[in-house]
């Protein structure tokens, strides 16, 4: 089932996608182009994997990690389908990252990989945006690079796990202004979803609604204000977001780090 949260006629609703329409609990149909989309889930926390596709590491000459490399994605960075991404003044190089996002369905602690998929509630699409200027070394978490408000588009649907028989075999596409920029499959993951859930839940409780971003394949490219990004994953729909400049009053943030060799 494809579930969505949206505002229609001044009401916050949750509905299911049926025959191209969003059907609310009362059975009323809402056209997807006439609603204000909300995040498909309100996570307590969002964790993300760096370099979880070896080909992505290789394209930048980096070693693949020996265990899942995690970082936080602030909840204040989250943005729904159709929401506007803000391009920071002073940023020189910003790019998209199309990723499969895993939604935890029930609390998980010390879960073994063989049982991990029982704790997955479903999936959605993520765009893990990053300003490359602000990443300089692996010892400095990329909070400033990836933690800006609006840098975590998520959606449009919460697709329940029963609709995705094999999340490790889904096609992925990223478009900018209608131009195909990235194409791959989730088969390229270095660490599988069960392995990641086992790794995280060994030391941290994963709660219902938490989200894990599973990494991006190679093929990322620069985006600019005025662009429209469209991230697609087979069976999950399409996540679309435009980009606009930060307000002129904002003080430019110019990186003095200067080293763009590390990609997360």
Rosetta blueprint (number, residue, H / E / L):
1 X L
2 X E
3 X E
4 X E
5 X E
6 X E
7 X E
8 X E
9 X L
10 X L
11 X E
12 X E
13 X E
14 X E
15 X E
16 X E
17 X E
18 X E
19 X L
20 X L
21 X E
22 X E
23 X E
24 X E
25 X L
26 X L
27 X L
28 X L
29 X E
30 X E
31 X E
32 X H
33 X H
34 X H
35 X L
36 X E
37 X E
38 X L
39 X L
40 X L
41 X L
42 X L
43 X L
44 X L
45 X L
46 X E
47 X E
48 X E
49 X E
50 X E
51 X L
52 X L
53 X E
54 X H
55 X H
56 X H
57 X H
58 X H
59 X L
60 X L
61 X L
62 X L
63 X L
64 X L
65 X L
66 X L
67 X L
68 X L
69 X E
70 X E
71 X E
72 X E
73 X L
74 X L
75 X H
76 X H
77 X H
78 X E
79 X E
80 X L
81 X L
82 X L
83 X L
84 X L
85 X E
86 X E
87 X E
88 X L
89 X L
90 X L
91 X L
92 X L
93 X L
94 X E
95 X E
96 X L
97 X L
98 X E
99 X E
100 X E
101 X E
102 X E
103 X E
104 X E
105 X L
106 X L
107 X L
108 X E
109 X L
110 X L
111 X L
112 X L
113 X H
114 X H
115 X H
116 X H
117 X H
118 X H
119 X H
120 X E
121 X E
122 X E
123 X E
124 X E
125 X E
126 X E
127 X E
128 X E
129 X L
130 X E
131 X E
132 X H
133 X H
134 X H
135 X L
136 X L
137 X L
138 X L
139 X L
140 X L
141 X L
142 X L
143 X H
144 X H
145 X H
146 X H
147 X L
148 X L
149 X L
150 X L
151 X L
152 X E
153 X E
154 X E
155 X E
156 X E
157 X E
158 X E
159 X E
160 X E
161 X H
162 X H
163 X H
164 X L
165 X L
166 X L
167 X L
168 X L
169 X L
170 X L
171 X E
172 X E
173 X E
174 X E
175 X E
176 X E
177 X L
178 X L
179 X E
180 X E
181 X E
182 X E
183 X E
184 X E
185 X E
186 X H
187 X H
188 X H
189 X E
190 X L
191 X L
192 X L
193 X H
194 X H
195 X H
196 X H
197 X H
198 X H
199 X H
200 X H
201 X H
202 X L
203 X L
204 X L
205 X L
206 X E
207 X L
208 X L
209 X L
210 X L
211 X E
212 X E
213 X E
214 X L
215 X L
216 X L
217 X L
218 X L
219 X L
220 X L
221 X L
222 X E
223 X E
224 X L
225 X L
226 X L
227 X L
228 X E
229 X E
230 X E
231 X E
232 X E
233 X E
234 X L
235 X L
236 X L
237 X E
238 X E
239 X E
240 X E
241 X E
242 X E
243 X E
244 X E
245 X E
246 X L
247 X L
248 X L
249 X L
250 X L
251 X L
252 X L
253 X L
254 X L
255 X L
256 X L
257 X L
258 X L
259 X L
260 X L
261 X L
262 X L
263 X L
264 X L
